Amino acid sequence: MLARHHRVTSGADYRRISRRGRRVGAPGFIVLAECSRDAASPTRFGFIITKRVGVAVVRNRMRRRLKAICFEALPLLPTGLSIVIRVFPESASIPYAQLRAEVRAALVKAAEQAGLLAIPEECSCSDVVD
């Protein structure tokens, strides 16, 4: 679960990130990322899940899934990044494994577009032992 300091909580922050953030599209959602002025501030996540996605049970399940995926992705992302994930209705039918892979790839790509280097999902080192 994401701690409070890892969440976007104010409406003003949501609006700022949505307007100024770098966009990365994926099937079922958009990731918006903005670099903070303070590089030491923690990476923060926010979620926009409208009623078009489904009833409350579906929206809450989607929010819990995204929180878990973002918690796992925290070590990959640099500090000082604010991220908002806007969910579309078709994402409710995506299996968890596929959603996890797409969100993690979009997060890394969004961090790089925002100007911060993220740790890639797969290592390209030649000394990896199979």
SVG drawing of the C-alpha trace seen along z (x, -y; Angstrom):
<svg xmlns="http://www.w3.org/2000/svg" viewBox="-22 -24 52 44">
<polyline fill="none" stroke="black" stroke-width="0.4" points="0.0,0.0 1.3,-3.5 2.1,-5.6 0.5,-9.1 3.7,-10.8 3.7,-8.8 0.3,-10.0 -1.0,-13.1 -3.6,-14.4 -4.7,-18.0 -6.9,-18.9 -4.5,-21.7 -1.7,-19.1 -3.9,-16.9 -4.8,-19.9 -1.1,-21.0 0.2,-17.5 -2.7,-16.9 -2.0,-20.2 1.8,-20.3 2.8,-16.7 4.4,-14.6 1.9,-12.1 2.4,-8.5 -0.5,-6.6 -1.2,-2.9 -4.3,-0.7 -6.8,-1.7 -5.0,-4.5 -2.7,-7.6 0.2,-8.3 1.0,-11.9 4.4,-12.7 5.8,-16.0 9.3,-16.6 9.3,-18.3 11.5,-21.3 12.8,-19.5 14.7,-16.4 14.7,-15.0 10.9,-14.9 9.3,-11.4 7.8,-10.0 4.0,-10.6 1.1,-8.8 -2.4,-9.9 -5.3,-8.1 -8.2,-9.4 -10.9,-6.8 -14.3,-8.1 -17.7,-6.5 -17.5,-5.6 -15.0,-2.9 -17.8,-1.0 -19.6,-0.7 -17.8,-1.4 -16.7,2.2 -14.9,2.1 -13.4,-1.4 -12.1,-0.4 -10.6,2.8 -8.9,0.9 -7.5,-1.7 -6.2,1.1 -4.5,2.8 -2.9,-0.4 -1.7,-1.2 -0.1,2.3 1.6,1.9 2.9,-1.6 4.2,-0.4 6.2,2.4 7.5,-0.2 8.8,-2.7 12.4,-1.3 12.5,-1.7 11.5,-5.4 13.6,-8.4 12.6,-10.7 11.1,-14.1 8.5,-12.7 4.7,-13.3 2.6,-10.9 -1.2,-10.8 -2.7,-7.8 -6.0,-8.4 -8.0,-5.3 -10.4,-4.6 -13.3,-2.1 -11.6,0.5 -8.9,1.0 -11.4,2.7 -11.3,5.8 -7.5,6.1 -6.0,9.0 -3.8,8.1 -0.5,9.4 -1.0,7.5 -2.1,4.3 1.0,4.6 3.4,4.9 1.8,2.0 1.7,-0.3 5.3,0.4 6.5,-0.2 4.5,-3.4 5.8,-4.6 9.5,-4.2 8.8,-5.8 7.0,-8.8 9.9,-9.3 12.3,-9.4 10.1,-11.9 9.9,-14.1 13.7,-14.3 14.6,-11.8 16.3,-8.5 14.5,-5.4 15.9,-1.9 14.8,0.1 12.5,3.1 15.0,5.5 18.7,5.4 20.8,5.1 24.0,6.2 26.1,8.8 27.1,10.5 23.6,11.7 23.7,15.5 20.8,17.6"/>
</svg>
